[in-house]
């Protein structure tokens, strides 16, 4: 194994995380020794007693600046990044702030890990998190996704224990436990039943309904063309994404996480060549500075760091390209891109005074159209993911209202006859961090960029999995392995090997 030298380039890539942090902080401990020596000499002269008092203050502040305290010898302007951090999180969505929270939750000593979260849009006007419909479900086909949902649901049920901040209002994400209802026709019934067996085997509370049972339970549904349905009995429903994001953010900042308003525009890194068994040369990279461009400025501030977590959502593929991921020859590991790109999705808000009432779950029809109740006034949210041929332009977040009239409304009205008289009120568009390889998460490290981690590519289910994913990444970094859930199937190397981790229930 090649080891990076901690001298000169201060490259820390193959060292354990505690060693990386120790090397990164060593220079400050050196300053403490210098201050102590200067103070000893100062006490020899009576006429500089007053000056000695100032040295005492300096030594105390230097001591406080060591790991275990929040004091910084340099003034920290709110919103700007510090000059150094142990961990830089690129992306301040719900995944980023969940990760920040869990890193601080798991740190061995208070302020032992300096974490900074970089977000280019603090208003979150275009953020995927807050433009989501906020659903959470256990009804997946992959055991890993089922357990991610179950763990996240447990976290949300006990959210006060995790995210409550002293002397502030209790956390309320307005969770509505109305469940998910998947409808399947003859062609989809076998897959739905197979998914059901997997879900039950993994401990999820799900039941199957015949068309007759479905009609009795939800008499406003037209069961024509339905062969079977699956219904989540617990830990499923929806909540307010904005409230969850702010709860994670508020708690993480109270624990000492730095929040930075800026955009990552590049990296400073060192390289080392390694020879493979067949004699081929491979370049290993280690990032040692993240370049953060300040708002409304062409200037950037470098942030020295031990490792980086790429949680930039729909734009995480662009972040990976900044360090050269995917720029190598085709067919080689160096040539494998992070296969995440933005995909635009519409969410429509419509009103129907005689539509389904309080018992209405989040319904996914056999043709892919979905809807759920929004509040108590006869309002609903709904939409439909387009086919590959229909994918809309991602250059803006303009809404295609014609798509609702031609593709969404007819299917809604066919499944719920009351929706024939619905009235479209408004709509918005948001981005999926779409994994073009297998529409599943990418969680773990990059094999050639030794200190870059990923948590991205969720293709629509990142919000609901955010509590469990943040914990998993924190374990991987601080414990050196996944402990609570084994998410090794979601690693980057599967793209090189061609091993798709397919999820049947993508909405």
N, C-alpha and C positions, 0 to 999 in steps of 0.2 A: 504493500500500500504506500502510495506517495503521501507525504505530509507536507503541508504548507508551512513556510517559515513565518513566525510571528514577528520577525524583525524586518525592518526596511519596508516591505510592501504591506505589512500587517495583514497578510492574507490568512484567514482563519477557517477556510472552508472545511477541512476534514477533522478539525478538532471538535471535541464534544461541546455542547452548548455552554456549560459552566466555564470551560476553558476559554471559549470565545469571549464571553463576557468579561472574564478576568483580564484577558489581554487588552480588551477594548477600554477597560477602566484603569489599567495600570498606571497611565500617565498621571491621573489625578492623585493616586496614592503617593506617587513620587513628589508631587507638589506639597503634600502634607508633611513629608520628611524635611523638605527644604524650609518650610515655614517654621517647623520645630527647631531646626538648627539655628535659623536666624534669630529666633526668640531667645535661645540660650546665650548667644553672644550679646544680645541687647541688654540682658540683665547685669552685665559686668560694669556698666557705666551708669552712675546715678543721674547724670544730666539727661538721659534719654528714657527715664522711667515712664514719662507720659507716652512716649512712642511705644514702649513695651506693652502698655495697655492695649494699644491698637493691634499689636502683633497677637496678643491673646485672643482678641476678637477674630482676627483672620484665621488663626489656627482652629478655633472653634467652628467657624464656617466651613473650613476645608474638611474637617472631620465630618461635619453634617452632610457634606456633599458626596461622601462615599456611599456605596450601596446600603440601603436601609433608611435613607432619608430622602425628602423631596426637595431639599435646598439645591439651588443651582448658582454657581458663581457668576453666571451671566444672566442679565435680565431676559426673561422670556416674554416676547410680545404675543398676546393672545391671537390664536389663529395661524401663527407662523411655526414652522417646525424647529425643534431643537437642533443644535449642531451635531449631535450624535444620538443614536438610539440603539438599543439591543435588537429590537424588532420593528421593522417598518411594514405596516399594513397598507397596501395600495387598494383603495376603495373603501368608502365609508358607508356602504349599504348595510343591511341587517346582518349579512354574513361577516363583514368586516368588524362590526361592533360586537357581535357575539363572540368572535375570536378574541378580540381585545379583552372582553370581560373574563373569558375563561383563562386567558393567560395570566391576568392579575389574580384571579381566584386561585390558581394553582401555584403561584410563585412561592418559593420556599420561605423567603423573608419579605417583609413589607418593603416595597420599592426596590426589590431585588432585580426586577426586569423592567427596563424602560421601554415602553411601547408607544409608538406614534401612529395614528390613523390619518391617512392623507385622502381627502375628498375634494374634488375639483368644483363641486356644486353644492354648497352648504344649504341651499334652498330645497334641494332634492326635487326640483321641478320636472326633471326628466329621468329620475331614478327608477329603476325597475321595481324596487321594493314598494314604494308608495303608490305605484300605478297598478299594483296587483289587485286581484279580487279577494285576496286574503284567506284562501281555503287551506284546510289541513285534513288529510285523509290517510288511512292505513291501507287503502285498497290499491296496492302496487303488485307487480309480479315478481320483483326481485326481493329476496329476504332482507338485503341490506337496506333498501328503501323502506320496507315495512318497519324495521326496527328503528330507523332514523325518525320516522313519524311517531312511533310509540314513545320513544325517549323524549322527543320534542313535546308531545302532548303532555307527558308527565311533568316536564319543566313548566309548561304553561299553566297546568292545574295548580302548581305550587309557586307561581311566579312571585308572590310576595316574599317568600323565603329567599329568593335569588336576587331580585332586582329592586326591592324596596330600598329607598334612601332615607336615612334618618332626617327627621324634621321636614320632609317633603310629602306631598300627597301620595297616597297608596297607588300602586300600579293597577290600571284597569284597561285591558286591551279589548273590552267589549266582545268577549267570546260568545258565540252563538252555537251551542252543541246540537245542531239539527241534522248532522250526518251528511253523507254522500249517497246518492242513489245512481248506480250504473245500470243502464238499460241495454239489453242485447237482443238482436234478432237471431235467426237460425244460423247465419254465417258466423256470428261472434260468440254464440252461446258456449261452444266448447272451450274457447280461450277464457271466457269469463269464469266458467266453472273450474278450470285448472287454476286460475288465479285465486279463486275462493279457497280451494284446497290448500294452496301455499299459504295464504293469509291465516287460515285457521291453524295450520301446523305451526306457524310462528307466534301464535297467541293473540291474534287480532280478533276483536269481537265483530264479526260480520255474519250476515245471514243471507240465504238465497230466498227469493220470492217467485212464485209462479205468477202468470198473468192474472189469475183469479185473486190471489193474495194481494197482488199489487193494486188491483182495482178496489178491493175492500179497504185497504189501508189509505190509498190516495185516490178517492173517487173522481177527482178532477183530471186524472191522466187518461188519455186515450191509449189503450193497450194494443191497438192494431199493430201487427208486425213484431210484437215483443214475445220472445220465447222464454226469457228468464231475466231476473234483475238481482243485483247484489246491493245490500243496504248496510251501512256502517252503524252499529248500535251504540258505540261510545268512542270517545277520542277523535271525533270527526265533526267538522262544521266550518266556521269562518270567524275571523276577528279583524280588527283594524290594523293594517300593516304599519301605518304611520305611528300609532301608539306603541307598538312593539319596538320599532326602530328607535324611537326616542327613549323608551325605557332602558334598552341596552346601552344607548349612548350616554344617558344621564348617569347610570350606574358605573359604567366604565370610567368616565371622567372623574367621578367621585372617588374612584380607586387609584387615580393617578395617571390615567392614560392621557396622552397629549392629542389634541384635536387640531389638525392642520388644514387650512383652506389653501389648496394649491393643486397643481397638476404635475404628475410625474412625466418628465420629458426625456429621460435617459438615465443611464447608469454608468458609473466608473467601475471598472473591473480589472482583475488580473487573470492571466491564463497560464496554464501549464500543460505541456504535451505529455500524453501517456501512450505507450505502445500496447496494442492489443496482442493477443496470443498469435494472431496471424500476421503480426508485424505492421499493422496499419496504425497510423498516428491519429490520436483523438485529442482534441483540445478541451480541457476542463476549465471552466470559468468559475470565478468567485466574485460576486459583487461586493464592493467595499464602500461605495457611496451611491445614494439615490439622489438624482438631480430633480429638485422640486421648483417649478416655475411659479412665481408669485402671481396673484390675481392682477389683471390689468397691467402687466409688465412683461418685458422681454427678459428680465433677469431671473436667474434661478439660484437657489440655495442648495448646496450639497449637504446631505445628511449622512454622516458616517454610520455604518450599521453592521451588525453581525449576520442578520438574515432578513429576507424579504418574503412577505406572503402576498401573492398575486390573487386578490379577491375583487378585481375590477369588473366583475360581471360581464356584460355584453362586450366590453372593451378589453377584456383580459388577454385576448389574442394579440391586440396591438401592443399591450405592455410587454408580452413575451417577445415580440419581434424586436423590441428595443435592445435586448441583450443578445439578439442573433439567433434565437430559437427558430428553427425551420429554414435557416439560410444556407444549409449545407447541401451537398449533392443529393439528388433524388434517390430514394431507396436506402439511405443511410440514416442512422439515428440523429445525426446532425441536421438532416433535411426534414425531420418530422415537425410540422407546425403544431402549435396548440390549436386544435380544431374548434375554436369557439368564435362565433360571430353573432352580431345583433340580428334578431328577427323581430319585425314589428307585429304587434297584436292589438286588435281593437277590443275595447270593452264598452258595451252600449248600456245606457240607463233608460228604462222604459217604465211606463205607468199603466196599470190595469186594475181598476177598482174592484173587479169581481174575480181576480186571479186567486191563486193558492194562498192560504193563510199561514198561521204560525207554524203549522206542521210541515211546511214546505222545506225539504232538504235541498242541498245543492245537487242538481240533476245533470247527468251527462247522458245525452241521448245516443242511440246507436249510430247516428250519423255525425256525431262529434259536437253538436250544438249543446251548450251548457247554459244554465241560468240558476240564480238563487234569489231569495228574497232579500231586500235591502230596507231595513227598518220595518215600520208597522203601517205605513200609509199606502200600501198597494204599489210600491216601487220595487223594481227588480234590476239585477245586473245580468248580462248575458253576452255570449259571443260564440265564435267558431274559429278554430285554427285553420288557415287556408292550406290548400295543397301546395306542393312544391312549385307547380306551374303558376299558382296564384299569389306567390309571395309578394307582398307590397314593397315599394321603394322605402329604404330605411334612411334616406337623407333628411327626413323631417318626421314629425309626429302628427301630421295631418290625418284626420279620420276620413275614411271612405264610407259615407252614409248610404251610398248605393249598394254596398256590400251587405248591409243590414237588410235592405228591402229585398234583395235578390237571393241571398244565401241563408240569412239567419232567421228572419221573420217567418217565411213559409214553413220551416221546420219546427219553430216554436209553436205556431198555430196548429200544425198537424198533431203535435204531441199533447198540447194543452189547448183545447178548443176555445177557452176563455180569452186566450191571447190573440184571437182574430181581431179583437177590438182594442188592442193595446195602442199606446201612443208613445212614440220615441221622444224622450226629453233631452238627452245629451249623450255625450260619448267622449272617450279619451283613447289615446294610444300609448303603449309602452313597449319596452324592449325585453325580449327573452335573451338570456345568455345561452344561445343554442349550440349544443354540441353536435356538429355535423357528422361525427363518426358513429355515435350510437345513442345520442340523446340522453346521456347519463352523466353523472357528476364526474369531475376530475379532482381528486383529493390526494395530496401527497407531494413528493419532491420531483424535481427534474433530474434525470440521471447525469447530465453534463454541466448544468449550472448548479453547483453543489449547495448553494444556500438560498435557492428560490423554491418556495412552497406554493402549492395551488389549492384553491377551493373555489371552483367555478364550473361552468358548463352544465348547470342543473336543468336547463331546458324547461323551466316553468315551475319546478318544485323546490327552489332554493329557499324561499321565505319560510315555508312550513318546516323545513329541515334545519333551519338556521341554529336553533339552540343546540342540537346534537352535533352538527357539523363543527361549530365553534369549539365545542369540547374536544372533538376528535383531533382537530388540528393542534390544539394546545397540548394534548397528550403526546402527539407525534413529535412536537418540538421539545417539550420539557421532560417527557419520560422516555423519549427515543423510540416509541412504538405506540400503536393503537392499543388501548386497554379496555375501554368500555365496549366498543364495537370494532370488529375487524373490518376495515374498509379498504383492505389491500387490493380488492378487485377493481377499485376506481383509480389505480395509479396511472401515471403517464406512459409507462413502458408498454401498456397494452396497444397503443397506437402503432408502435414499431412491430410488435408481434402479430398484429392483426386480430386480436382477441376482442370481439365486440361484447359489451355487457349490455344487452338489450333490455329495455323496459317496455312492456306491452301497454301499460296504462299511462300514456302521455296525453295530456289534455291541452 
